[in-house]
Amino acid sequence: MTIAPFEHPIAVQPADIDELGHVNNVVYLRWVQEAAIAHWTAAATAEDQARVSWIALRHEIDYKAPALPGDAIIARTWVGAAEGHKFERLTEILRAADGKVLAKARTLWCPVARLTGKLTRVSAAIRGNFSSQPA
């Protein structure tokens, strides 16, 4: 089973640009998180959103090319392997005009109960909506 990637459009803002004239590396991490949140919000039920939140355990980013002022960006994200409490989320940051991959990220996320902040399990439905990998 393959889960289609989720695409999140982003506009480069003036505050995203560093002294070198391109998007600062830290901004890419913000975009990765924004895409993950947008995907969760779009695909999870209101009940699941009220019950489950996510914390990042690890981020890895490979920078391929700079994003520049005026670029329209697409953050394409999907969930890879889901093992126990760890969900691998993969994200590509692309320039919309030509589809060039500007960065690739791999993040490990962990579900927590929104009310307590403690580790929680997710339902089979959540796992099925987000990951093509078994539990």
C-alpha positions as protocol buffer text, in pm:
chain_id: "A"
residue {
  index: 1
  type: MET
  ca { x: 0 y: 0 z: 0 }
}
residue {
  index: 2
  type: THR
  ca { x: 129 y: 344 z: -90 }
}
residue {
  index: 3
  type: ILE
  ca { x: 17 y: 663 z: 82 }
}
residue {
  index: 4
  type: ALA
  ca { x: 18 y: 968 z: -145 }
}
residue {
  index: 5
  type: PRO
  ca { x: 248 y: 1252 z: -36 }
}
residue {
  index: 6
  type: PHE
  ca { x: 86 y: 1562 z: 111 }
}
residue {
  index: 7
  type: GLU
  ca { x: 186 y: 1894 z: -45 }
}
residue {
  index: 8
  type: HIS
  ca { x: 200 y: 2218 z: 152 }
}
residue {
  index: 9
  type: PRO
  ca { x: 261 y: 2546 z: -38 }
}
residue {
  index: 10
  type: ILE
  ca { x: 497 y: 2802 z: 116 }
}
residue {
  index: 11
  type: ALA
  ca { x: 595 y: 3153 z: 11 }
}
residue {
  index: 12
  type: VAL
  ca { x: 945 y: 3272 z: 95 }
}
residue {
  index: 13
  type: GLN
  ca { x: 914 y: 3571 z: 328 }
}
residue {
  index: 14
  type: PRO
  ca { x: 1165 y: 3857 z: 363 }
}
residue {
  index: 15
  type: ALA
  ca { x: 1242 y: 3745 z: 721 }
}
residue {
  index: 16
  type: ASP
  ca { x: 1344 y: 3401 z: 586 }
}
residue {
  index: 17
  type: ILE
  ca { x: 1644 y: 3549 z: 401 }
}
residue {
  index: 18
  type: ASP
  ca { x: 1983 y: 3555 z: 572 }
}
residue {
  index: 19
  type: GLU
  ca { x: 2293 y: 3770 z: 518 }
}
residue {
  index: 20
  type: LEU
  ca { x: 2395 y: 3548 z: 224 }
}
residue {
  index: 21
  type: GLY
  ca { x: 2080 y: 3639 z: 32 }
}
residue {
  index: 22
  type: HIS
  ca { x: 1906 y: 3301 z: 51 }
}
residue {
  index: 23
  type: VAL
  ca { x: 1671 y: 3123 z: 289 }
}
residue {
  index: 24
  type: ASN
  ca { x: 1843 y: 3047 z: 618 }
}
residue {
  index: 25
  type: ASN
  ca { x: 1890 y: 2679 z: 700 }
}
residue {
  index: 26
  type: VAL
  ca { x: 1683 y: 2708 z: 1017 }
}
residue {
  index: 27
  type: VAL
  ca { x: 1383 y: 2815 z: 809 }
}
residue {
  index: 28
  type: TYR
  ca { x: 1385 y: 2479 z: 630 }
}
residue {
  index: 29
  type: LEU
  ca { x: 1332 y: 2309 z: 965 }
}
residue {
  index: 30
  type: ARG
  ca { x: 1036 y: 2539 z: 1033 }
}
residue {
  index: 31
  type: TRP
  ca { x: 892 y: 2444 z: 693 }
}
residue {
  index: 32
  type: VAL
  ca { x: 935 y: 2073 z: 770 }
}
residue {
  index: 33
  type: GLN
  ca { x: 740 y: 2119 z: 1093 }
}
residue {
  index: 34
  type: GLU
  ca { x: 472 y: 2333 z: 926 }
}
residue {
  index: 35
  type: ALA
  ca { x: 421 y: 2067 z: 658 }
}
residue {
  index: 36
  type: ALA
  ca { x: 391 y: 1791 z: 920 }
}
residue {
  index: 37
  type: ILE
  ca { x: 133 y: 1992 z: 1115 }
}
residue {
  index: 38
  type: ALA
  ca { x: -63 y: 2078 z: 800 }
}
residue {
  index: 39
  type: HIS
  ca { x: -66 y: 1710 z: 696 }
}
residue {
  index: 40
  type: TRP
  ca { x: -186 y: 1598 z: 1040 }
}
residue {
  index: 41
  type: THR
  ca { x: -455 y: 1869 z: 1046 }
}
residue {
  index: 42
  type: ALA
  ca { x: -577 y: 1778 z: 696 }
}
residue {
  index: 43
  type: ALA
  ca { x: -585 y: 1401 z: 740 }
}
residue {
  index: 44
  type: ALA
  ca { x: -664 y: 1332 z: 1107 }
}
residue {
  index: 45
  type: THR
  ca { x: -1014 y: 1340 z: 1249 }
}
residue {
  index: 46
  type: ALA
  ca { x: -1109 y: 1617 z: 1491 }
}
residue {
  index: 47
  type: GLU
  ca { x: -1127 y: 1351 z: 1765 }
}
residue {
  index: 48
  type: ASP
  ca { x: -772 y: 1230 z: 1692 }
}
residue {
  index: 49
  type: GLN
  ca { x: -643 y: 1588 z: 1681 }
}
residue {
  index: 50
  type: ALA
  ca { x: -800 y: 1654 z: 2022 }
}
residue {
  index: 51
  type: ARG
  ca { x: -645 y: 1340 z: 2169 }
}
residue {
  index: 52
  type: VAL
  ca { x: -300 y: 1315 z: 2007 }
}
residue {
  index: 53
  type: SER
  ca { x: -14 y: 1558 z: 1961 }
}
residue {
  index: 54
  type: TRP
  ca { x: 334 y: 1491 z: 1821 }
}
residue {
  index: 55
  type: ILE
  ca { x: 687 y: 1565 z: 1939 }
}
residue {
  index: 56
  type: ALA
  ca { x: 999 y: 1549 z: 1729 }
}
residue {
  index: 57
  type: LEU
  ca { x: 1268 y: 1310 z: 1845 }
}
residue {
  index: 58
  type: ARG
  ca { x: 1522 y: 1370 z: 1567 }
}
residue {
  index: 59
  type: HIS
  ca { x: 1571 y: 1584 z: 1256 }
}
residue {
  index: 60
  type: GLU
  ca { x: 1809 y: 1521 z: 968 }
}
residue {
  index: 61
  type: ILE
  ca { x: 1825 y: 1768 z: 677 }
}
residue {
  index: 62
  type: ASP
  ca { x: 2030 y: 1755 z: 360 }
}
residue {
  index: 63
  type: TYR
  ca { x: 2053 y: 2091 z: 183 }
}
residue {
  index: 64
  type: LYS
  ca { x: 2075 y: 2058 z: -196 }
}
residue {
  index: 65
  type: ALA
  ca { x: 2024 y: 2411 z: -334 }
}
residue {
  index: 66
  type: PRO
  ca { x: 1924 y: 2752 z: -196 }
}
residue {
  index: 67
  type: ALA
  ca { x: 1574 y: 2895 z: -189 }
}
residue {
  index: 68
  type: LEU
  ca { x: 1580 y: 3260 z: -291 }
}
residue {
  index: 69
  type: PRO
  ca { x: 1367 y: 3570 z: -235 }
}
residue {
  index: 70
  type: GLY
  ca { x: 1044 y: 3545 z: -434 }
}
residue {
  index: 71
  type: ASP
  ca { x: 1053 y: 3166 z: -466 }
}
residue {
  index: 72
  type: ALA
  ca { x: 731 y: 2971 z: -423 }
}
residue {
  index: 73
  type: ILE
  ca { x: 805 y: 2653 z: -232 }
}
residue {
  index: 74
  type: ILE
  ca { x: 627 y: 2321 z: -198 }
}
residue {
  index: 75
  type: ALA
  ca { x: 690 y: 2105 z: 106 }
}
residue {
  index: 76
  type: ARG
  ca { x: 604 y: 1747 z: 7 }
}
residue {
  index: 77
  type: THR
  ca { x: 573 y: 1512 z: 304 }
}
residue {
  index: 78
  type: TRP
  ca { x: 473 y: 1157 z: 385 }
}
residue {
  index: 79
  type: VAL
  ca { x: 513 y: 907 z: 666 }
}
residue {
  index: 80
  type: GLY
  ca { x: 754 y: 622 z: 608 }
}
residue {
  index: 81
  type: ALA
  ca { x: 823 y: 348 z: 860 }
}
residue {
  index: 82
  type: ALA
  ca { x: 610 y: 342 z: 1173 }
}
residue {
  index: 83
  type: GLU
  ca { x: 759 y: 122 z: 1441 }
}
residue {
  index: 84
  type: GLY
  ca { x: 605 y: 120 z: 1785 }
}
residue {
  index: 85
  type: HIS
  ca { x: 599 y: 479 z: 1901 }
}
residue {
  index: 86
  type: LYS
  ca { x: 835 y: 614 z: 1635 }
}
residue {
  index: 87
  type: PHE
  ca { x: 699 y: 748 z: 1309 }
}
residue {
  index: 88
  type: GLU
  ca { x: 944 y: 842 z: 1035 }
}
residue {
  index: 89
  type: ARG
  ca { x: 833 y: 1146 z: 835 }
}
residue {
  index: 90
  type: LEU
  ca { x: 1007 y: 1229 z: 511 }
}
residue {
  index: 91
  type: THR
  ca { x: 989 y: 1575 z: 355 }
}
residue {
  index: 92
  type: GLU
  ca { x: 1118 y: 1726 z: 36 }
}
residue {
  index: 93
  type: ILE
  ca { x: 1139 y: 2102 z: -4 }
}
residue {
  index: 94
  type: LEU
  ca { x: 1094 y: 2188 z: -372 }
}
residue {
  index: 95
  type: ARG
  ca { x: 1098 y: 2507 z: -576 }
}
residue {
  index: 96
  type: ALA
  ca { x: 750 y: 2522 z: -731 }
}
residue {
  index: 97
  type: ALA
  ca { x: 862 y: 2683 z: -1057 }
}
residue {
  index: 98
  type: ASP
  ca { x: 1079 y: 2392 z: -1172 }
}
residue {
  index: 99
  type: GLY
  ca { x: 1031 y: 2114 z: -914 }
}
residue {
  index: 100
  type: LYS
  ca { x: 1397 y: 2126 z: -813 }
}
residue {
  index: 101
  type: VAL
  ca { x: 1459 y: 1958 z: -477 }
}
residue {
  index: 102
  type: LEU
  ca { x: 1617 y: 2216 z: -248 }
}
residue {
  index: 103
  type: ALA
  ca { x: 1632 y: 2004 z: 66 }
}
residue {
  index: 104
  type: LYS
  ca { x: 1539 y: 1660 z: 198 }
}
residue {
  index: 105
  type: ALA
  ca { x: 1452 y: 1592 z: 559 }
}
residue {
  index: 106
  type: ARG
  ca { x: 1389 y: 1288 z: 775 }
}
residue {
  index: 107
  type: THR
  ca { x: 1225 y: 1339 z: 1112 }
}
residue {
  index: 108
  type: LEU
  ca { x: 1128 y: 1089 z: 1379 }
}
residue {
  index: 109
  type: TRP
  ca { x: 805 y: 1182 z: 1554 }
}
residue {
  index: 110
  type: CYS
  ca { x: 642 y: 1032 z: 1862 }
}
residue {
  index: 111
  type: PRO
  ca { x: 271 y: 1055 z: 1954 }
}
residue {
  index: 112
  type: VAL
  ca { x: 181 y: 1193 z: 2296 }
}
residue {
  index: 113
  type: ALA
  ca { x: -152 y: 1238 z: 2469 }
}
residue {
  index: 114
  type: ARG
  ca { x: -252 y: 1601 z: 2426 }
}
residue {
  index: 115
  type: LEU
  ca { x: -393 y: 1627 z: 2780 }
}
residue {
  index: 116
  type: THR
  ca { x: -101 y: 1469 z: 2967 }
}
residue {
  index: 117
  type: GLY
  ca { x: 197 y: 1502 z: 2735 }
}
residue {
  index: 118
  type: LYS
  ca { x: 274 y: 1135 z: 2795 }
}
residue {
  index: 119
  type: LEU
  ca { x: 361 y: 877 z: 2533 }
}
residue {
  index: 120
  type: THR
  ca { x: 53 y: 725 z: 2375 }
}
residue {
  index: 121
  type: ARG
  ca { x: -38 y: 467 z: 2115 }
}
residue {
  index: 122
  type: VAL
  ca { x: -222 y: 565 z: 1801 }
}
residue {
  index: 123
  type: SER
  ca { x: -515 y: 380 z: 1653 }
}
residue {
  index: 124
  type: ALA
  ca { x: -489 y: 145 z: 1359 }
}
residue {
  index: 125
  type: ALA
  ca { x: -688 y: 404 z: 1162 }
}
residue {
  index: 126
  type: ILE
  ca { x: -427 y: 675 z: 1224 }
}
residue {
  index: 127
  type: ARG
  ca { x: -148 y: 434 z: 1139 }
}
residue {
  index: 128
  type: GLY
  ca { x: -333 y: 334 z: 821 }
}
residue {
  index: 129
  type: ASN
  ca { x: -398 y: 695 z: 714 }
}
residue {
  index: 130
  type: PHE
  ca { x: -38 y: 803 z: 751 }
}
residue {
  index: 131
  type: SER
  ca { x: 197 y: 510 z: 702 }
}
residue {
  index: 132
  type: SER
  ca { x: 226 y: 227 z: 454 }
}
residue {
  index: 133
  type: GLN
  ca { x: 439 y: 35 z: 705 }
}
residue {
  index: 134
  type: PRO
  ca { x: 297 y: -210 z: 960 }
}
residue {
  index: 135
  type: ALA
  ca { x: 307 y: -145 z: 1335 }
}
